[in-house]
Amino acid sequence: MAASDMVPPGALDGVKVLDLSRILAGPTCTQLLGDLGAEVLKIENPKAGGDDTRQWGPPYALDADGNPSDLSAYFMAANRNKRSVAVDITGEDGQALIRQLAAQADILIENFKPGGLAKYGLDYASLKADFPHLVYCSISGYGQTGPNSHKPGYDLMAQGYGGIMSLTGEPEGAPMKAGVGIVDVMSGMYATVGILAALRHRDRTGEGQQIDVALVDSQIAWMINEGVNYLTTGDLPQRRGNNHPNIVPYGVYGTADGHVILAVGNDSQFKRFLEFLNLTGLAEDPRFATNPARLEHRDALEEIIAPAVQRHSTAGIIAAMEERKVPAGPVQTLDQVFASDQVAARDMRIAMEAAPGEVHLIGNPLKLSRTPVSYRYPPPVCGAHTDEITGADNPFGTPE
């Protein structure tokens, strides 16, 4: 979709975002704000070739001649609905431009190391006096305070430090990270929530503020039940592979032709599950009659039900569980995911016309009935909008 196509105004229509972030956490946040209607100017360092992730390929979007562009798949994942402006903030002209844009912006977001922007006069302390309305969001590895605040932060480091890797993987295996940069993504989500809360405060009082988001804090926050399990008992949780710490049976089971997910959430579901497996006597066995008992005797139960499940096909088990109202589902590969009728119905795969040609992206999961998300700008090549922005009286103005 071209920027000039008619789209309904989004919930954040008129909100102006100055994006000095790069890689994933900050760009995830600003892409979400852009999808909701905000105008986002992405500031990129021309000396470095722009956002680091432009070089994180292959794969890249290819031009008409089959040559790779600077739009890596990684970059495109978090950078639609933005205009790219190449600015060298180490020079006085670049710093002056950022201040000019900050005067018009509602939000500034950055992910430099704490104190990294102070030498350019672009940190919050340097800007808040001149721009008291500004909502200034800082994302870093360990936050703006604390003994580790000076350390750089990457998703993998945060997964290790914050504990999630100690819980992920097979019981006898090595600690494992998640398959995607989930700490970065969730930090971007927390940043978005903080920004919207700060905007609400600013709109009521005229007062901006700084939002301090740390990757490690974010990861610790979503330890949820396992974190509170530990705080409640003092017992370290163990890696359980795909098994649930508080529910049995709940996990991935081998079938005659693949794998199936079973999430048997209560005792009545457990009875109906056993009926299908012709194991009804187990429901009255005191070792398995209740979920606390099943937790205590997890290994004994798994030894009985795992081979029983493996006698059936994946499709057969899913159909039988749906009939019995027991949660079950497939383990799909990405080709199956993006070819599914559910993805098509929910617009979770979209196409946009970018500079090299058509690109395919993951859609926004938010479905708003009155102010739907929109896809106005494709992921930009580095500096694509520099002349447009630097030559405009109103740099944040939407082009006709």
Beta strands, then each sheet from edge to edge (+ up, - down):
strand 1: 16-20
strand 2: 39-44
strand 3: 60-62
strand 4: 68-72
strand 5: 83-86
strand 6: 107-110
strand 7: 135-140
strand 8: 209-214
strand 9: 250-254
strand 10: 259-263
strand 11: 328-330
strand 12: 349-353
strand 13: 358-362
sheet 1: 5+ 2+ 1+ 6+ 7+ 8+
sheet 2: 3+ 4-
sheet 3: 9+ 10- 11+
sheet 4: 12+ 13-
end
